[in-house]
């Protein structure tokens, strides 16, 4: 989810690392705190994969800063992940709200609705805590 948070925030415009970290924490820090030890390695991996670019800009008052920008490949990856989230991203409360935070970035409203329908289908499916292998059991099968 950290990569999705990074992609989503950078889709709104270039950010320096500190500002990106602040925004990530504002969106998900209450449920999943983000440390420098996880954020900056994720950024480095994404730069290597060509999803982001990093360049140096002079600081307003002090030291220079690295500014991160989403590439076309990064935007494509973001849209792909929003269009077709993994099932655990639909069923997990915190992960789904990350998807929801950036869902409006999908240009096709019908694609947005398809993701929302998947969440609704999950919510409307009765929960089962008993399984026969991978198959959930209905209440009448448990008795």
C-alpha positions as CSV (number, residue, x, y, z in Angstrom):
1,X,0.0,0.0,0.0
2,X,2.9,2.3,0.6
3,X,3.7,2.4,-3.2
4,X,0.1,3.2,-3.9
5,X,0.2,6.1,-1.4
6,X,3.4,7.4,-3.0
7,X,2.0,7.1,-6.5
8,X,-1.3,8.7,-5.5
9,X,0.2,11.7,-3.8
10,X,2.7,12.3,-6.6
11,X,-0.1,12.1,-9.2
12,X,-1.3,15.4,-7.7
13,X,2.1,17.1,-8.4
14,X,5.8,16.9,-7.6
15,X,6.8,16.8,-3.9
16,X,10.0,16.8,-1.9
17,X,10.5,13.8,0.4
18,X,9.5,15.4,3.6
19,X,6.2,16.7,2.2
20,X,5.5,13.3,0.7
21,X,6.1,11.6,4.1
22,X,3.9,14.1,5.8
23,X,1.0,13.5,3.4
24,X,1.4,9.7,3.6
25,X,1.3,10.0,7.4
26,X,-1.8,12.2,7.3
27,X,-3.6,9.6,5.2
28,X,-2.5,6.4,6.8
29,X,-0.3,7.1,9.8
30,X,-3.0,6.5,12.4
31,X,-3.4,2.9,11.2
32,X,0.0,2.1,9.7
33,X,2.8,4.5,10.8
34,X,5.5,5.1,8.1
35,X,9.1,5.3,9.0
36,X,12.0,6.7,7.0
37,X,13.3,3.1,6.9
38,X,10.3,2.0,4.8
39,X,9.5,5.2,2.9
40,X,12.9,6.0,1.4
41,X,13.7,2.4,0.3
42,X,10.3,2.3,-1.4
43,X,11.0,5.5,-3.2
44,X,14.4,4.2,-4.3
45,X,12.9,1.0,-5.7
46,X,10.3,3.0,-7.5
47,X,12.9,5.3,-9.0
48,X,14.9,2.2,-10.2
49,X,11.7,0.8,-11.8
50,X,11.1,4.1,-13.7
51,X,7.9,5.0,-11.8
52,X,9.4,8.2,-10.3
53,X,12.1,10.6,-11.1
54,X,14.2,12.5,-8.5
55,X,16.0,15.7,-9.0
56,X,17.6,18.2,-6.7
57,X,16.2,21.7,-6.2
58,X,17.9,24.4,-4.0
59,X,16.2,24.8,-0.6
60,X,14.3,28.0,0.1
61,X,16.4,28.7,3.2
62,X,18.8,25.9,3.9
63,X,19.9,22.7,2.2
64,X,18.9,21.5,-1.2
65,X,16.0,19.0,-1.5
66,X,15.2,16.0,-3.6
67,X,11.9,16.5,-5.5
68,X,10.0,13.5,-6.7
69,X,7.9,13.5,-9.8
70,X,5.6,10.8,-11.2
71,X,6.6,9.4,-14.6
72,X,4.2,8.3,-17.3
73,X,5.0,4.7,-16.3
74,X,4.2,5.6,-12.7
75,X,0.9,7.1,-13.7
76,X,0.1,4.0,-15.7
77,X,1.0,1.8,-12.7
78,X,-1.2,4.0,-10.4
79,X,-4.2,3.7,-12.8
80,X,-3.7,-0.1,-13.2
81,X,-3.7,-0.6,-9.4
82,X,-6.8,1.6,-9.0
83,X,-8.7,-0.1,-11.8
84,X,-8.0,-3.6,-10.6
85,X,-7.1,-3.7,-6.9
86,X,-6.2,-7.0,-5.4
87,X,-8.9,-8.8,-3.5
88,X,-7.2,-8.1,-0.1
89,X,-7.3,-4.4,-1.0
90,X,-11.0,-4.6,-1.4
91,X,-11.7,-6.6,1.8
92,X,-9.2,-4.9,4.2
93,X,-10.7,-1.7,5.7
94,X,-7.5,0.4,5.8
95,X,-6.3,-0.7,2.4
96,X,-9.7,0.0,0.8
97,X,-9.7,3.5,2.1
98,X,-6.3,4.1,0.5
99,X,-7.8,3.0,-2.8
100,X,-10.8,5.2,-2.1
101,X,-8.6,8.2,-1.4
102,X,-7.3,8.1,-5.0
103,X,-10.1,6.5,-6.9
104,X,-11.2,9.8,-8.4
105,X,-7.9,9.8,-10.4
106,X,-9.4,7.1,-12.6
107,X,-10.7,9.1,-15.6
108,X,-13.5,6.6,-16.4
109,X,-16.4,6.9,-13.9
110,X,-17.6,3.4,-14.9
111,X,-14.2,2.0,-13.8
112,X,-14.6,3.9,-10.5
113,X,-18.0,2.3,-10.1
114,X,-16.7,-1.2,-10.8
115,X,-14.3,-0.9,-7.9
116,X,-17.0,0.4,-5.6
117,X,-19.3,-2.4,-6.7
118,X,-16.6,-4.9,-5.7
119,X,-16.4,-3.4,-2.2
120,X,-20.2,-3.4,-1.9
121,X,-20.4,-7.1,-3.0
122,X,-17.8,-7.9,-0.3
123,X,-19.8,-6.0,2.3
124,X,-23.1,-7.6,1.4
125,X,-21.7,-11.2,1.4
126,X,-22.5,-12.9,4.7
127,X,-19.3,-13.5,6.7
128,X,-18.3,-17.1,7.3
129,X,-15.8,-18.1,9.9
130,X,-16.0,-21.8,9.1
131,X,-14.4,-23.4,6.0
132,X,-14.2,-26.7,4.3
133,X,-10.8,-26.3,2.7
134,X,-11.0,-23.0,0.9
135,X,-14.8,-23.0,0.6
136,X,-16.7,-21.0,3.2
137,X,-19.6,-22.9,4.8
138,X,-23.1,-21.6,5.0
139,X,-24.7,-21.4,8.5
140,X,-26.9,-24.4,7.9
141,X,-23.9,-26.5,7.0
142,X,-22.1,-25.8,10.3
143,X,-24.9,-27.1,12.6
